[in-house]
Amino acid sequence: MTAVFGGAVETLDLQLGGRRLQIVTERRGPQGAPVWLLLPALSTVSSRSEWQPLVTATHDRVQLVSFDWPGFGDSDRPALTYDAALLRSSLDAVLTDLEARQPGPLTVVAAGHSAPLALALASAWSERWSRFVAVAPTWRGPLPTMTGWSPGRFGWLRRLVALPLIGPALYRLNTSRAMLRLMLRRHVWLDPGLLTPDRLRQQQRLARRRGSRFASAAFVSGGLDAAGERGWWLEQARSLHCPFQVVLATAAPPRSTREMELLAQTADVVTRLPGRLGLHQEFGALLGRRLLESQGPIG
């Protein structure tokens, strides 16, 4: 397995959804340094590689660990029902593995839709975290956000994409370069200059890896939403047993901005950075520097 940000790559074997799956993890940075666990945002192009700018800016100061969610990136992507419970179980397993290898304070940095998955484990784990950082956090998938409908109303879409022949054809249309360009430009990156032909080809290859359509369709339709209403994640944030930092994206879509700002009212520290929902990619170096400044003496 190739290292995407120059670290040591390993696999973690898990029993999830009635299947044996491998989760790909990567670690980089000096032993003995404060550990940061970086959770990639959930999206059609989700991958631990999106943390590359932050890793480059911070790796000599902290030990960085990231992984690909099941169904995304380099991790296994079988045809099964992806939901928030399955992803929470994978995160719980990663945290358990980290604690066994290197006990001690852990900073969890969660981008986008990974934030509520981490918050769901707050009561069980956050006493062992030195802080929790939610970067441009969201709690609803794209279609529920746009329509206001519950994820249950989009079950037909997940079933359609899972069908043989029809499903791959529809997913291929949805991951055309034109569609990816529209998604990335409107919701993910602020600078249109990032949308080069090479970058779009990379994103398309990532989105079209064999088996990617199942988890991707679950995310888009709200199947990976941890809860059906905002009160849940606000309550989870209040139950944290560690300092809580929210990083707001100043150019995020309006609906997402409103939800981020509500969550920020529960935070101990609020940081505003330029960018849209992919600010941890586009402005990852700046984010890394800000997090180093605010981490304190123990990380």
Salt bridges, closest charged atoms under 4 A:
GLU10 OE1 - ARG101 NH2 2.75
GLU26 OE1 - ARG48 NE 2.80
GLU50 OE2 - HIS280 NE2 2.83
ASP68 OD2 - ARG48 NH1 2.69
ASP74 OD2 - ARG48 NH1 2.98
ASP74 OD1 - ARG209 NH1 2.55
ASP97 OD2 - ARG101 NE 2.88
GLU99 OE2 - ARG128 NH1 3.19
ASP198 OD1 - ARG201 NH2 2.32
ASP225 OD1 - HIS113 NE2 2.88
GLU235 OE1 - ARG238 NH1 3.82
GLU259 OE2 - ARG140 NH2 3.88
GLU259 OE2 - ARG230 NH2 2.71
